């Protein structure tokens, strides 16, 4: 594979001038362009998907590199930006026709034909370095263009690494070697020479006002973006908790470096005090009048007017420290209450940081006038937002504001980039139209170049409940296998114990009662943590046997292995690498998992905990890395579940305890998930009541209690099949893989620590439109009330729930610390940092009611080692 090396582009080599270096890059790019121009849509799309998957696979590495190099922003948020730049952007453009005839209108007799623009010059900022490289590379190559980058010098290393990853992936998918290039020795002179080169087709410029102006004055076509100084109007009818939640989320996301984030909030006088109180709840610091000048002096360059270099992307605490203002380290946003706009009020400018100016409005007219003034003072054409329940006012605001993005009841940073909180095109280059002296007014993507003024309302994601078409339950329900249609060749997946103790014979006996003769092949090699090697071994057996029915008999391991075997048997082209990738929204995932549609899959659980018989989850361990991945896709939704309690009547006590505590965790996490709904919460609550009331008796061998626990586990699975899980499972997956702990045990040790963590005010706010504001403490309290636990406040009820879980675990002989379960301290200390990062990357993490920092996950793990607050003080 060819790679661009630094020595190829060194400006000082052999006296080569900057212009000669740039000319050399352009000539190689033109050669690559000639090859790209011959590609079919299918080949272009394969290249794009390979690039998106590669960027997704390295999202955390690139996030860490960007923060380490630029000393700006937050690793976790940059990781999300990198996922967004690959997942959301690729999902948006993947089906766009960009090659050949893209529209053939027979009625109008018009045919539209797509051709590449040519060689693109990509200019990237220090604020969003790696994600911008991913975004611009994807949209450029989707149109069969080639691209040459001029990276910001302060982000050169991380941008080069990003571009190299994308280039390698593109080449591996068939792209020419020089389709993506970059200036190896960055400088203003070199970037200027690139933008002015006569063979550049278009400039994609993102950066400071000076760089964007230079792009537009280069003589070449340019798609550049102007500065943002977005106002947010909180009108008196607004949902105040949601509005403040949105603004704090937006201002703290990557420390406010998204250009669409709110710079000022305008609040109606009737609700001003209530909004202030809510901001204080979120640990926002109100700057004293005597501190305003010091803050302005520290933040803004007196000559340029813009923020000083060290400010963008720094935390509220760091900025306050620079200004000599003493604030708590966990301060989220600095709030400056001011009453004017313009040069005399520097804090009314664009801030690119978690600093917000706050204005009190007398009425609608006053608020609108203030918002207009803020836009005119450095933000024309960019973004303005309004929080209100008044639909008529939304329309008036949209008509009056000179902004190309009018966001309604949404966080501006995440609403402005599009497709998370609304249906705008996802983009990291946001045009400001003629208002901001830009050539485009929309979110730049792979298609048109027209001015569009968009009013985008907050969109609550359509949610769903997806279950197997049939769920049979009660004792002896396995008898339904005798009458089911279309069963001729059965592949039975299980572990060795199912054969040794006769459980498989119970299934075989029923199948032999069928009127037709059934051919049966038994695969009994599934281990406790099923691996990819085991899956491939099972698929090879399936290929030889050609089953029409796959029955998975056992705990979660057998059912999970059976699901992935089923998928790979019908679709051998399925990529484990693609399927394991984390997604934020299952409907927009970068890799599309193909749907099995020939053989039926039947899950028969023999433990009461996993719920796998009704869920789209399959937890598979990578045989090469030994990392467990909770692969999730509705392609693996079982066809039939048989929940027959005869299979759990003789389960060992220890397994009964672990799986029962796992079921409780499933139901709890589903209830507090950001994706929970009234549908899923009903199943979760009933599951919790059954489990808390029956686990001890089930542990002691009571058959009726075991049947109740079996039903509880399946209902918990029904809840999290649609609501998903949280960091309790993210952490437990990694503990189990690293220390070979049984899943239910790792889950139980983690439960009390996570409930207490989740119930506190978040450092980082969870991101899901339906989840309008943080409710985890109230949700835990509601569970406690439903269970009949005692407490006068939500805090007391939450703690009663934690204590009830601890007491129940102890009653079934489970000790809730890693130390007590033979995890070596040296091994733990050596791996805890890696485990925290892997837990953040786990698929269960996005649905947690608060977005965890990696450092917070590490703290939870450290508390788990000794069982702090559970087994020890």
C-alpha positions in Angstrom: 0.0 0.0 0.0 1.4 3.4 -0.9 1.5 6.0 1.8 2.3 9.7 1.6 5.5 10.3 3.6 6.6 13.5 5.2 9.8 13.6 3.1 7.8 13.8 -0.1 6.4 17.2 0.7 9.1 18.9 2.7 9.3 22.4 1.5 12.9 22.9 2.3 14.1 19.7 0.4 16.7 20.6 -2.3 15.5 24.2 -2.3 12.1 23.3 -3.7 9.7 26.3 -3.4 6.3 26.2 -1.7 4.6 26.7 -5.1 6.5 23.7 -6.6 5.5 21.5 -3.7 1.8 22.4 -4.1 2.0 22.0 -7.9 3.4 18.5 -7.3 0.5 17.6 -5.0 -2.0 18.9 -7.5 -0.5 17.0 -10.4 -0.7 13.7 -8.4 -4.2 14.6 -7.4 -5.3 15.2 -11.0 -3.9 11.8 -12.0 -5.9 10.2 -9.2 -8.9 12.2 -10.3 -8.7 10.7 -13.8 -9.0 7.3 -12.3 -11.8 8.2 -9.8 -13.8 9.6 -12.7 -14.1 6.2 -14.2 -15.6 4.6 -11.1 -19.2 3.3 -10.8 -21.6 4.3 -8.1 -21.1 0.9 -6.5 -17.3 1.3 -6.3 -17.6 4.9 -5.0 -20.0 3.7 -2.3 -17.7 0.8 -1.3 -14.8 3.2 -0.9 -17.0 5.6 1.2 -18.1 2.8 3.5 -14.6 1.5 4.0 -13.5 5.1 5.0 -16.4 5.5 7.3 -15.8 2.2 9.0 -12.0 2.9 9.4 -12.7 6.3 10.9 -15.3 4.8 13.3 -12.9 2.1 14.3 -10.2 4.7 15.3 -12.6 7.3 16.7 -11.2 7.1 20.3 -7.6 7.1 19.2 -8.1 10.2 17.0 -10.1 12.0 19.8 -7.2 11.5 22.2 -4.6 12.6 19.7 -6.6 15.8 19.0 -6.9 16.8 22.6 -3.3 15.8 23.4 -2.0 17.9 20.5 -4.3 21.0 20.6 -4.9 21.0 24.4 -8.5 21.9 23.6 -11.8 20.2 24.2 -12.9 17.0 25.8 -11.8 13.5 24.6 -15.2 11.9 25.1 -16.9 14.7 23.1 -14.3 14.5 20.3 -14.9 10.8 20.2 -18.6 11.5 19.6 -17.8 14.0 17.0 -15.6 11.4 15.2 -18.5 8.9 15.4 -20.9 11.6 14.1 -18.6 12.5 11.2 -18.5 8.9 10.1 -21.9 7.4 11.2 -24.3 10.3 10.8 -22.7 11.8 7.7 -22.3 8.5 5.9 -25.8 7.4 6.8 -27.1 10.7 5.3 -25.2 10.5 2.0 -24.7 6.7 1.5 -27.7 6.4 -0.8 -27.2 9.6 -2.7 -26.6 9.2 -6.5 -23.4 11.0 -7.4 -22.3 9.1 -10.5 -23.7 9.2 -14.0 -27.5 9.7 -14.4 -28.9 10.7 -11.1 -32.4 11.7 -12.2 -34.4 10.8 -15.3 -37.7 12.7 -15.2 -39.8 11.3 -18.1 -42.6 13.8 -17.6 -40.3 16.8 -17.7 -37.9 15.1 -20.1 -34.9 16.2 -18.1 -31.9 14.0 -17.4 -29.5 15.0 -14.7 -25.9 13.7 -14.9 -23.4 13.9 -12.1 -19.7 14.6 -12.7 -16.9 15.3 -10.2 -15.9 18.9 -9.4 -12.2 18.1 -9.5 -9.4 18.6 -7.1 -10.7 19.9 -3.7 -8.6 22.0 -1.3 -9.6 21.2 2.2 -8.7 23.7 5.0 -9.3 22.4 8.5 -9.5 24.2 11.9 -7.8 23.6 15.3 -11.1 23.4 17.0 -12.5 20.3 15.3 -9.5 18.8 13.5 -10.0 15.0 13.1 -13.8 15.0 12.7 -13.5 17.7 10.0 -11.0 15.7 8.1 -13.3 12.7 8.1 -16.3 14.8 7.0 -14.6 16.5 4.2 -12.9 13.4 2.9 -16.2 11.5 2.8 -18.2 14.1 1.0 -15.4 14.8 -1.5 -14.8 11.2 -2.5 -18.5 10.4 -2.5 -18.6 12.7 -5.6 -15.5 11.1 -7.1 -13.4 14.1 -6.3 -9.8 14.1 -4.8 -8.8 16.3 -2.0 -5.6 18.0 -0.7 -5.6 19.2 2.8 -3.9 22.2 4.5 -4.2 21.3 8.2 -4.0 23.8 11.0 -0.4 23.7 12.2 -1.5 23.2 15.8 -3.4 20.0 14.8 -1.1 18.7 12.1 -0.2 15.4 13.8 -3.7 14.3 14.6 -5.0 15.4 11.2 -2.2 13.5 9.4 -3.1 10.3 11.3 -6.8 10.8 10.4 -6.0 11.3 6.8 -3.7 8.4 6.6 -6.3 6.1 8.1 -8.9 7.3 5.6 -6.4 7.0 2.7 -5.4 3.4 3.7 -9.1 2.4 3.8 -9.9 4.1 0.5 -6.9 2.4 -1.2 -7.9 -1.0 0.2 -11.3 -0.5 -1.3 -9.8 0.3 -4.7 -9.2 4.0 -4.7 -6.1 5.5 -6.3 -3.1 6.2 -4.1 -3.2 10.0 -4.1 -7.0 10.5 -3.7 -6.3 12.1 -0.3 -3.1 14.2 0.2 -1.9 16.9 2.6 0.7 19.5 3.0 3.4 17.9 5.1 5.0 21.2 6.4 2.0 23.4 7.3 2.2 27.2 7.0 0.0 30.1 6.1 2.1 30.5 2.9 1.6 26.8 1.9 -2.2 26.8 2.5 -2.5 30.1 0.6 -0.6 28.6 -2.4 -2.9 25.6 -2.3 -6.0 27.8 -2.3 -4.7 30.0 -5.1 -3.5 27.1 -7.4 -5.4 27.4 -10.7 -6.2 23.7 -10.9 -8.1 23.7 -7.6 -11.8 23.2 -8.4 -13.3 24.2 -5.0 -12.1 25.2 -1.6 -13.7 23.6 1.5 -12.6 26.1 4.1 -13.2 25.8 7.9 -11.3 28.1 10.2 -11.0 31.6 11.5 -12.5 34.6 9.7 -9.1 35.5 8.2 -8.7 32.0 6.6 -12.3 31.9 5.3 -11.9 35.4 3.8 -8.7 34.3 2.1 -10.5 31.3 0.6 -13.2 33.5 -0.9 -10.6 36.0 -2.2 -8.4 33.3 -3.7 -10.0 33.5 -7.2 -11.2 29.9 -6.9 -14.8 28.8 -6.0 -15.0 28.3 -2.2 -17.4 26.8 0.3 -16.4 28.5 3.5 -18.2 29.3 6.7 -18.4 32.4 8.7 -18.3 33.0 12.5 -21.2 32.2 14.7 -22.5 34.4 17.5 -25.8 32.6 18.1 -28.4 33.9 20.4 -30.8 31.6 22.3 -34.2 33.1 23.3 -35.9 31.3 26.3 -39.5 32.6 26.0 -41.8 32.6 29.0 -43.8 29.5 27.8 -40.7 27.3 27.4 -40.1 24.1 29.2 -37.5 25.6 31.4 -35.8 22.4 32.5 -35.4 21.2 29.0 -34.2 24.6 27.7 -31.5 24.9 30.4 -30.6 21.2 30.0 -30.1 21.9 26.2 -28.1 25.0 26.7 -25.7 23.5 29.3 -25.4 20.4 27.1 -24.5 22.5 24.1 -22.1 24.9 25.9 -20.2 22.0 27.6 -20.1 19.7 24.5 -16.4 19.8 23.6 -16.1 22.9 25.8 -18.2 25.0 23.4 -16.1 24.7 20.3 -18.9 23.9 17.9 -19.5 27.2 16.0 -23.3 26.8 16.2 -23.3 26.7 20.1 -25.2 29.4 22.0 -23.1 32.5 22.8 -25.9 34.4 24.6 -29.2 33.5 26.2 -32.1 36.0 26.2 -34.6 35.2 28.9 -38.1 36.7 29.5 -38.3 38.6 32.7 -41.2 36.5 34.0 -39.0 33.4 34.1 -35.6 34.9 34.6 -35.2 33.9 38.3 -36.4 30.4 37.5 -33.9 30.0 34.7 -31.1 31.3 36.9 -32.0 28.8 39.6 -31.9 26.0 37.1 -28.5 27.1 35.7 -27.1 27.2 39.3 -28.5 23.6 39.7 -26.2 22.6 36.8 -23.2 24.1 38.6 -23.0 27.2 36.4 -21.1 30.2 37.9 -22.6 33.7 37.7 -19.8 36.1 37.2 -19.9 39.0 39.7 -20.2 42.5 38.2 -16.7 43.3 39.5 -15.3 40.3 37.6 -16.8 41.1 34.2 -13.9 43.3 33.0 -11.3 40.8 34.1 -13.1 38.0 32.2 -13.4 40.1 29.1 -9.8 41.1 29.2 -8.7 37.5 29.7 -10.8 36.2 26.8 -10.6 38.7 24.0 -7.9 40.2 21.9 -8.3 44.0 22.0 -7.1 44.5 18.5 -8.8 41.6 16.6 -11.9 41.5 18.8 -12.0 37.7 18.7 -11.1 35.2 21.4 -7.5 34.8 22.3 -5.7 31.7 21.2 -5.6 30.0 24.6 -9.4 30.4 25.2 -11.2 28.3 22.6 -12.0 24.8 23.9 -10.8 25.4 27.5 -13.0 24.5 30.4 -14.9 27.0 32.5 -12.5 26.5 35.4 -9.4 27.1 33.2 -10.9 30.3 31.7 -11.9 31.6 35.1 -8.4 30.9 36.4 -6.9 32.9 33.5 -9.2 35.8 34.5 -8.2 35.5 38.2 -11.8 34.4 39.1 -12.1 31.7 41.8 -14.7 29.0 40.8 -15.2 25.3 41.7 -13.4 22.8 39.5 -16.7 21.2 38.4 -18.1 24.5 37.2 -19.8 23.8 33.9 -20.4 27.3 32.4 -19.5 30.8 33.3 -22.5 33.1 33.0 -22.0 36.8 32.4 -25.1 38.9 33.0 -24.8 42.0 30.8 -27.2 44.5 29.2 -25.5 45.6 26.0 -24.2 44.4 22.6 -21.1 45.7 20.7 -17.5 46.6 21.1 -18.0 48.1 24.6 -19.4 44.7 25.7 -16.7 42.2 24.6 -18.6 39.3 26.3 -21.3 39.7 23.7 -18.9 38.3 21.1 -18.5 34.8 19.8 -16.8 32.8 22.6 -16.0 29.3 21.4 -15.9 28.2 25.1 -18.2 27.3 28.0 -18.9 31.0 28.6 -22.5 32.4 28.1 -23.7 36.0 28.2 -27.2 36.4 29.7 -29.8 39.1 29.0 -33.2 39.8 30.6 -35.9 40.7 28.1 -38.9 42.9 28.9 -41.1 41.3 26.2 -41.0 39.6 22.8 -40.0 42.7 20.9 -37.1 43.4 23.3 -35.9 39.8 23.0 -36.1 39.9 19.2 -34.2 43.2 19.0 -31.5 41.8 21.3 -31.2 38.6 19.2 -30.9 40.6 16.0 -28.2 42.8 17.5 -26.2 39.8 18.6 -26.4 38.3 15.1 -25.3 41.6 13.5 -22.3 41.7 16.0 -20.4 38.8 14.4 -23.0 36.1 13.8 -25.0 37.1 10.7 -26.3 34.1 8.8 -25.2 31.4 11.2 -27.5 30.2 13.9 -30.3 31.4 16.2 -32.4 29.4 18.5 -35.7 29.7 20.4 -37.2 27.7 23.3 -41.0 28.2 23.4 -44.3 26.4 23.2 -45.8 29.2 21.1 -46.0 27.9 17.5 -46.9 31.3 16.1 -43.8 32.9 17.8 -41.6 30.2 16.2 -42.7 31.3 12.8 -42.2 35.0 13.6 -38.8 34.3 15.0 -37.8 32.3 11.9 -39.0 35.1 9.6 -37.2 37.9 11.6 -33.8 36.4 12.3 -31.0 36.8 9.8 -29.7 33.3 10.4 -29.7 30.3 8.1 -30.4 27.8 10.9 -33.4 28.6 13.2 -33.4 25.9 15.9 -36.5 25.3 18.0 -36.3 23.7 21.4 -32.9 22.2 20.8 -29.3 22.5 21.9 -27.7 24.8 19.3 -24.4 23.0 19.0 -25.9 19.6 18.3 -29.0 21.0 16.5 -26.9 23.1 14.2 -24.7 20.3 12.9 -27.9 18.5 12.0 -29.6 15.1 12.1 -29.4 14.4 15.8 -32.1 16.7 17.1 -33.7 17.5 13.7 -33.8 16.4 10.1 -31.2 18.9 8.7 -28.3 17.4 6.8 -25.5 16.3 9.1 -22.4 18.5 8.5 -19.4 20.0 10.1 -19.3 22.9 7.7 -22.2 25.3 8.3 -22.8 28.0 5.7 -24.0 31.4 6.6 -25.3 32.6 3.2 -25.1 36.1 1.9 -25.8 37.4 5.4 -22.4 36.2 6.5 -20.8 36.7 3.1 -20.8 33.0 2.3 -21.6 31.3 -1.0 -23.9 28.8 0.7 -26.6 29.0 3.4 -27.1 25.4 4.4 -25.2 22.5 6.0 -22.6 21.5 3.5 -22.9 18.0 2.2 -22.3 16.1 -1.0 -25.0 17.7 -3.1 -26.5 21.1 -3.9 -25.3 24.7 -3.6 -28.4 26.7 -3.1 -29.3 29.2 -0.4 -31.8 27.7 2.1 -33.2 29.3 5.2 -34.2 26.5 7.4 -36.5 26.4 10.5 -35.7 23.2 12.3 -37.9 22.0 15.1 -36.8 19.6 17.7 -37.5 16.1 16.6 -38.4 13.4 19.1 -37.1 10.1 17.6 -39.7 7.7 16.5 -39.3 4.8 19.0 -40.3 1.2 18.7 -41.1 -2.0 20.4 -39.6 -5.0 18.6 -40.1 -8.6 19.9 -40.2 -12.1 18.5 -43.5 -12.7 16.7 -44.2 -15.5 19.2 -43.3 -15.9 22.8 -44.5 -19.2 24.5 -44.3 -19.5 28.3 -45.5 -21.6 31.2 -44.1 -25.0 32.2 -43.9 -27.6 29.4 -44.3 -24.9 26.7 -41.5 -26.7 24.8 -44.3 -29.0 23.6 -45.2 -26.3 21.0 -42.2 -27.6 19.0 -44.4 -30.6 18.2 -46.8 -28.5 16.2 -44.8 -25.7 14.7 -44.8 -25.5 10.9 -41.8 -26.0 8.6 -39.4 -27.9 11.0 -37.5 -30.5 9.0 -33.8 -30.0 9.7 -32.9 -28.7 13.2 -29.5 -27.4 14.2 -29.4 -27.4 18.0 -26.8 -25.0 19.6 -25.9 -25.6 23.3 -23.1 -26.0 25.7 -21.7 -29.4 26.8 -23.8 -29.4 30.0 -27.1 -29.4 28.1 -26.1 -32.8 26.6 -24.5 -34.2 29.8 -27.5 -33.4 32.0 -30.2 -34.4 29.6 -31.7 -31.0 28.8 -31.1 -31.5 25.0 -33.0 -34.8 25.2 -36.1 -33.0 26.4 -36.1 -30.9 23.2 -35.3 -33.9 21.0 -38.1 -36.0 22.6 -40.6 -33.3 21.6 -39.2 -33.0 18.1 -39.5 -36.8 17.6 -43.2 -36.6 18.3 -43.8 -34.5 15.2 -45.7 -36.2 12.4 -42.7 -35.7 10.0 -39.3 -37.1 10.5 -36.8 -34.4 11.7 -33.1 -34.5 11.0 -31.1 -33.1 13.9 -27.5 -32.0 14.3 -26.3 -31.0 17.8 -23.5 -28.4 18.2 -22.6 -28.5 21.9 -19.2 -26.7 21.9 -20.4 -23.3 23.2 -18.2 -22.0 26.0 -19.3 -19.5 28.8 -18.1 -16.5 26.8 -18.7 -17.5 23.2 -15.9 -16.5 20.8 -15.7 -15.7 17.2 -13.8 -19.0 16.7 -16.7 -20.9 18.1 -19.2 -19.1 15.9 -17.2 -19.8 12.8 -16.9 -23.5 13.8 -20.7 -23.6 14.2 -21.3 -21.9 10.9 -19.1 -24.5 9.1 -21.3 -27.2 10.6 -24.4 -25.4 9.5 -23.1 -25.0 6.0 -22.7 -28.8 5.8 -26.0 -29.6 7.4 -28.3 -26.9 5.8 -30.8 -26.4 8.6 -34.2 -24.8 8.2 -34.5 -24.3 12.0 -31.9 -23.2 14.5 -32.7 -23.9 18.2 -30.5 -22.4 20.8 -30.8 -24.1 24.2 -29.0 -22.7 27.2 -28.1 -19.5 28.9 -27.1 -16.3 27.2 -23.9 -17.8 25.8 -25.7 -20.5 23.7 -28.4 -18.2 22.5 -26.0 -15.4 21.6 -23.7 -17.8 19.8 -26.7 -19.3 18.0 -27.9 -15.9 16.8 -24.5 -14.9 15.3 -24.1 -18.4 13.7 -27.6 -17.9 12.2 -26.6 -14.6 10.8 -23.2 -15.8 9.4 -24.8 -19.0 8.0 -27.3 -17.1 5.9 -25.0 -14.1 5.1 -21.4 -15.3 5.1 -20.4 -11.9 3.8 -21.3 -10.4 7.2 -18.3 -8.5 8.7 -17.7 -9.0 12.5 -15.5 -5.9 12.3 -18.4 -3.9 10.9 -21.1 -5.5 13.2 -19.2 -4.9 16.4 -18.8 -1.1 15.8 -20.5 1.2 18.3 -23.4 3.3 17.1 -25.4 6.2 18.5 -28.6 5.4 16.7 -29.3 1.9 15.4 -31.2 3.2 12.4 -28.2 5.2 11.2 -25.4 2.8 11.9 -22.5 2.8 9.5 -22.5 -0.9 8.9 -25.7 -2.5 7.8 -26.2 -6.0 9.2 -28.0 -8.2 6.7 -31.3 -9.9 7.8 -31.5 -13.7 7.9 -34.8 -14.8 6.2 -34.5 -18.5 5.5 -34.0 -20.5 8.6 -36.0 -19.8 11.8 -34.3 -19.1 15.1 -35.8 -20.4 18.3 -34.4 -19.4 21.7 -35.0 -21.7 24.7 -33.4 -20.2 27.9 -32.2 -22.6 30.6 -31.2 -19.8 33.0 -33.4 -16.9 34.3 -31.4 -13.8 33.5 -30.1 -13.1 30.1 -33.4 -12.4 28.2 -31.5 -13.2 25.0 -34.5 -15.3 23.8 -36.3 -12.0 23.0 -33.5 -9.5 22.4 -31.5 -8.4 19.4 -28.3 -8.6 21.4 -25.5 -11.2 20.9 -22.4 -10.8 23.2 -19.5 -12.3 21.3 -15.8 -12.3 22.4 -13.2 -11.5 19.7 -10.9 -14.5 19.7 -7.9 -12.4 18.7 -8.3 -9.6 21.3 -10.4 -11.4 24.0 -12.7 -8.3 24.2 -16.4 -8.9 24.6 -18.7 -7.0 22.2 -22.4 -6.7 22.8 -23.4 -6.8 19.1 -26.8 -5.3 18.6 -29.1 -5.4 15.6 -32.7 -6.3 14.9 -31.4 -8.6 12.2 -30.8 -11.0 15.1 -34.2 -10.7 16.7 -35.4 -14.3 17.4 -38.4 -15.6 15.6 -39.7 -17.6 18.5 -39.0 -17.7 22.3 -40.0 -20.7 24.4 -39.8 -19.7 28.1 -40.3 -23.1 29.8 -39.6 -23.2 33.5 -38.9 -26.9 33.6 -35.4 -26.1 32.3 -34.6 -24.0 35.3 -35.9 -26.2 38.1 -32.5 -27.8 38.8 -30.2 -25.0 38.0 -27.4 -24.7 40.6 -28.0 -22.1 43.3 -25.0 -20.0 42.4 -26.1 -19.7 38.8 -29.7 -18.9 39.9 -28.3 -16.0 42.1 -26.1 -14.5 39.4 -28.7 -14.7 36.6 -31.4 -13.3 38.8 -29.4 -10.3 39.7 -28.6 -9.8 36.0 -32.4 -9.8 35.3 -32.9 -7.1 37.9 -30.1 -5.1 36.3 -31.7 -5.5 32.9 -35.0 -4.1 34.1 -33.4 -1.3 36.1 -31.2 -0.1 33.2 -34.1 -0.3 30.8 -36.3 1.8 33.1 -33.8 4.6 33.4 -32.5 4.4 29.8 -32.7 7.6 27.7 -34.6 5.4 25.2 -37.2 4.1 27.7 -40.9 4.5 26.9 -44.2 3.9 28.6 -44.3 0.5 26.8 -40.9 -0.7 28.0 -41.3 0.7 31.5 -44.3 -1.4 32.2 -42.4 -4.6 31.5 -39.4 -3.4 33.5 -41.5 -2.6 36.6 -43.3 -5.9 36.6 -40.0 -7.7 36.0 -38.5 -6.0 39.0 -41.4 -6.8 41.3 -41.3 -10.5 40.3 -37.5 -10.6 40.7 -37.2 -8.8 44.1 -40.1 -10.9 45.5 -38.9 -14.3 44.2 -35.1 -14.5 43.8 -34.4 -15.7 47.3 -37.1 -18.4 47.2 -35.8 -19.4 43.7 -32.3 -19.6 45.0 -33.6 -21.9 47.8 -35.2 -24.2 45.2 -38.9 -23.2 45.2 -40.2 -24.3 41.8 -43.0 -21.7 41.6 -40.5 -18.9 42.4 -38.2 -20.3 39.7 -41.1 -20.0 37.2 -41.7 -16.4 38.3 -38.0 -15.6 37.9 -38.0 -17.2 34.4 -40.9 -14.9 33.4 -39.2 -11.9 35.0 -36.0 -12.4 33.1 -37.9 -12.6 29.8 -39.9 -9.5 30.6 -36.7 -7.6 31.4 -35.4 -8.8 28.1 -38.5 -7.4 26.4 -37.9 -4.1 28.1 -34.3 -3.7 27.1 -34.7 -5.1 23.6 -36.2 -1.7 22.8 -35.0 0.6 25.6 -31.4 -0.8 25.6 -29.0 -0.9 28.6 -26.4 1.4 30.2 -23.0 1.5 31.8 -23.8 -1.2 34.4 -23.5 -3.6 31.4 -20.7 -1.7 29.7 -18.5 -2.1 32.8 -19.5 -5.7 33.5 -18.8 -6.8 29.9 -15.2 -5.6 30.3 -14.8 -7.0 33.8 -16.0 -10.4 32.7 -13.7 -10.5 29.7 -10.6 -9.3 31.6 -11.0 -11.3 34.8 -13.0 -14.2 33.6 -15.8 -13.4 36.0 -19.3 -14.8 35.4 -21.4 -12.1 33.7 -24.1 -12.0 36.4 -21.5 -11.6 39.2 -19.8 -8.7 37.4 -23.2 -7.2 36.9 -24.1 -7.5 40.5 -20.9 -6.0 41.8 -21.4 -3.0 39.5 -25.1 -2.3 40.2 -24.9 -0.4 43.5 -22.0 1.8 42.3 -23.7 2.7 39.0 -27.1 3.5 40.5 -25.4 5.9 42.9 -23.3 7.4 40.1 -26.3 7.8 37.7 -28.5 9.4 40.4 -26.1 12.4 40.8 -26.2 15.5 38.6 -24.3 14.6 35.4 -20.9 16.1 34.5 -21.9 15.4 30.9 -25.5 15.4 29.8 -26.9 12.4 27.9 -27.8 13.1 24.3 -31.1 11.8 23.0 -34.0 14.0 21.8 -36.8 12.1 23.6 -34.9 12.4 26.9 -35.8 16.1 27.5 -34.0 16.5 30.8 -32.1 14.4 33.4 -34.5 12.2 35.4 -32.4 9.3 36.7 -32.8 10.1 40.4 -36.6 10.4 40.0 -36.7 7.2 38.0 -34.8 5.2 40.6 -37.2 6.6 43.2 -40.2 5.6 41.1 -38.8 2.0 41.0 -38.4 2.0 44.8 -42.0 3.3 45.2 -43.3 0.5 43.0 -41.4 -2.0 45.0 -42.9 -0.6 48.2 -39.6 0.6 49.6 -39.6 3.4 52.1 -38.2 6.9 51.8 -39.4 10.6 52.2 -37.3 12.0 49.3 -36.2 10.8 45.9 -32.6 10.5 47.3 -33.8 8.3 50.3 -35.9 6.1 47.9 -32.9 5.7 45.6 -30.7 4.6 48.5 -33.5 2.3 49.6 -33.4 0.6 46.2 -29.6 0.3 46.4 -29.8 -1.2 49.9 -32.6 -3.6 48.9 -30.3 -4.9 46.0 -27.3 -5.3 48.4 -29.5 -7.2 51.0 -30.9 -9.4 48.2 -27.4 -10.2 46.8 -26.1 -11.0 50.3 -29.2 -13.2 50.9 -28.1 -15.3 47.9 -24.5 -15.4 49.0 -23.1 -12.9 46.5 -20.4 -10.6 47.8 -20.3 -7.3 45.9 -16.6 -6.5 45.5 -13.9 -7.6 43.0 -11.5 -8.2 45.7 -13.7 -10.7 47.4 -14.1 -12.6 44.1 -10.4 -13.2 43.7 -9.5 -10.4 41.3 -5.7 -9.7 41.9 -5.0 -6.1 42.8 -1.9 -5.9 40.6 -3.9 -7.2 37.6 -6.7 -4.7 38.3 -4.3 -1.7 38.7 -2.6 -2.7 35.5 -5.8 -2.8 33.4 -8.2 -0.3 35.0 -7.4 2.5 32.6 -7.9 0.3 29.6 -11.1 -1.1 31.1 -12.6 2.3 31.7 -11.9 3.3 28.1 -13.3 0.0 26.7 -16.4 0.5 28.9 -16.9 4.0 27.4 -16.7 2.4 23.9 -19.2 -0.4 24.8 -22.4 -0.4 22.8 -24.5 -0.1 26.0 -23.0 3.2 27.0 -25.0 5.6 24.7 -28.4 4.8 26.3 -27.1 5.5 29.9 -29.0 8.4 31.5 -25.8 10.5 31.8 -22.9 10.4 29.5 -19.9 9.1 31.5 -16.4 10.5 31.4 -13.7 7.8 31.1 -12.3 9.2 34.4 -15.7 8.6 36.0 -15.9 5.0 34.8 -12.4 4.5 36.2 -13.6 5.8 39.6 -16.6 3.4 39.5 -14.2 0.5 38.8 -11.9 1.5 41.6 -14.9 1.7 44.0 -15.9 -1.8 42.8 -12.6 -3.3 43.7 -13.1 -3.0 47.5 -16.9 -2.6 47.3 -16.7 0.9 48.6 -20.0 2.0 50.2 -21.3 -1.5 49.8 -18.9 -4.0 51.5 -16.7 -1.3 53.1 -17.2 2.2 54.3 
